[in-house]
Every structure is written in C-alpha cells, then in structure tokens.
Amino acid sequence: MFLSKVNSGKKEQINILLFTLDSYNKSSFVNMVQKIGIKNVLYTNDYNDCETILEKDDIDLFFLEVDIFIASIQESIIKFKNHKTLRNIPLILITSDTDYRTHTFAQEMGFESILIKPFNLELVKTVLQNLFEQYDQSKNWYILNSIKKLIEDNQLELAEKYIKTLEQKINDYYLKYLKALLYFKRGEYQKAIKDLKLLLIFKTNMIEAHKLAMECYQKLEEDNHFIESLEKTLELSPKNPEHHFEAGKFYLKNENITKAEKHLKYVESMVPKTDGLSSSLGKLYVKKGDLARAERYFARADKSAEQYSAKDLNQIGLDYKKQKAYNQALKYFYQAIEVLNKKGEKSDKVLFNIASVYFEEGDFEKANYFAKQALQQNPSFKEAQMLMHKIVLEATLKK
C-alpha cells in the first residue's frame, strides 16, 4: 500500500500502473520514473484491463491518461472510488489540458494529482514528491480519509467516535467538514449548515464545503441559499457538468428559461448521455414553445428509459396545455394517472387538469366526466366545483 511504503521509506518498492494509448508517453514515463528510483511500472493500453490489474497486482499508484468529460470514463472513476479496496489507491491524471478548471473538476472526481503533458523528468519528480509529502507529512491524512469512508459507508456511530476523539487532539479544517458531512448523512441539515458556515469563513474556496451546503439547502428546500451555494460551486469548478445540470434543473423549475437553457446545453455538449438530461431539455423546449424540438428530446428520453415522476408528467402536461398543444398535454396527464394508480395515490389534480383540457377544447361531455371523477376523489376540490358550474353554463349556452 502506498501510504505504508512511503512511511516505511520503501519508495523504491512502489508499484505503478500506467494507462495510456500513446506508446511514446509510455516509454518516456517509464524511463523517468526509473531514474527517480521506482522500478516497478505495469502498463496497459486497454482501459477495460485496468480494474483486473488493480485487483490482481499490488498497485500503489495509478497514472491514467483519459478524457474526464466522457460519461463512461466518469462512471468508471466513480465505480473505482466506491470500491472498498481500490479506492485507497491514489489516482493521477495525465493530461495536456492546462486549464485550472479542468484540474479542479479532476480533483472533485477524486484524482490526487495532475501530470501535465508534455512531461519531463522534473515534472514527474515534482508530482511524485508532492504525493510523498502529502502522505508523509500529513500524519492525520490516513485517519481523516478513513473517517470519510466510514461516513460514506453509513457507519456513522464509529465515525462520530473517531471525530470526537480527534477534535480533542487536532484542529483541522477537513475534520470540521467531516463533522458536517456526518450531520448531513444523519439528516441533521441545520446542524451541518451551522458548521459549514463557520468553516467557510476561514476556507472560502473549499469546494467540498460549498457542495455539501448546497445539498443541505436542497434538502431543506431553501431555494435562495441553495442557488447561492450552487453558483459559488460553479465559480470554483465551472467545467463540472454535474453542477451545470443542477443549475439547469433549478432555473427550469423557477421558470428562468434563458439560464436553464445555458446550463443544460453545456451539459449536453460535455456529457450528452447524462441521466435525466433529455427529459429536462424536453421540458425546457415545451416552456419555450418549441414543441417539435421538445418532442425530439422526449423521444430520446423514452429511448434511454429515463424515469418520470407523476409530478413531472403532470407539469409537462400543464406546459403543453399553456401552449394549447392539447393532444400532447392529455398524453402526459394520462401517463401521470397511470403512475399514481400504480402507487395507489389520489389523482384528483390530474383528473381536473384533463377536465380543463377538454373544457378548453369544447368537449363538455368529457370535461364533465373527468371533473366528476376529480370530485369523487376530493369532494371539497373548489377548482373542480367551479369547473363543473362553467361546464353546465357553457353546455346550456351551446344549446
């Protein structure tokens, strides 16, 4: 294990796995690493082999040259970081992208360091030396990282015990973050926010703290504070599609179509297969009145088996109704009723929306039927009662 080999002074015994498709990179990298004194470098140009090699061999460091904006790469990195054993192996990204925003995104994904191409001996030496110092000098690093893993694995009582013990011995900002994370996992969002506010006074650019605050505010449905934290997170990591997707969904919900489109289209340009993206773009274009484009996105969402809640389906129906696209509106209202019926939940509001569509179309018989259905489920439904009166009045005048 990397940490134990560094601490025991056996750096020459470190095993490195290198993934790259560039054979020139491979040979120059191996030569440079060997000059530093590390002899054991395994290499593969097949990304699918990486996990097998990592599990089979005693790998201490994993250098990989990948495009971190490809969805399948992101999925594999997340899988890697969630693996109970492999997640302790430090990841180093090899890239020619010098943009600090890309590097911030890589760090968010769990990369310990960045090696920029074209690299030379000094660059490789610096990256390795920084890793050695991080693991060697930060004596609390391993304990703090272990506590984080305990929290992620929902072993909260044990994590709390270690946090309380460490609080008496050290004053570490990351420990304060872990305490807030513990509160979050317990559902104690106000306590988490209280600690995060204090932490962010001293560590204003700690992205993990801003992201956690954002999640707390989202749970508490405090939209103003949520978007403040989200915008700060975007400022610190403007290339992360995940943050743009959250922003896009927030602005879409709040009818800020211009901002919603900007963020959602960015996600589409970077990670087009993001789960839920096609349906979000479909909703966006219904609101914009671009129904042909909306239908294309909804068709794409259906093909990807994206899930809709009854609330989503009802809202899509309402947006189509505003555009007077009644057939599409009815399609989504009926789907919403199917979802609610499967769950055994009341569908009076959706039935009322169907009745109102038929009323606007002038089909008073069907409008009357669905309004009655809504009132059967909810006899005190005032809007449905008013619609019934309108239906009777209009039907009488029509005669």
Buried (B, 14 or more C-beta within 10 A) or exposed (E): BBBEBBBEEEBEEBBBBBBBEEEEBBEBBBEBBEEBEBEBBBBBEEBEBBBEBBEEEEBBBBBBBBEBBEBEBBEBBEEBBEBEEBBBBBBBBBBEBEEEEBBBBBBBBBBBBBBBBEBEEEBBBBBBEEBBEBBBEBEBBBBBBEBBBBBBEEEBEEBBEBBEEBEEEEEBEBBBBBBBBBBBBBEBBEBBBBBBEEBBEEBEEBBBBBBBBBBBBBEBEBEEBBBBBBBBBBEBBBBBBBBBBBBBBBBBEEEBBEBBBBBBBBBBEBBEEBBBBBBBBBBBBBBBEBBEBBBBBBEBBEEBEBEBEBEBBBBBBBBBBEBEBBEBBBBBBEBBBBBBEEEEEEBBBBBBBBBBBBBEBEBBEBBBBBBBBBBEBBEEBEBBBEBBEBBEEEBEEEE
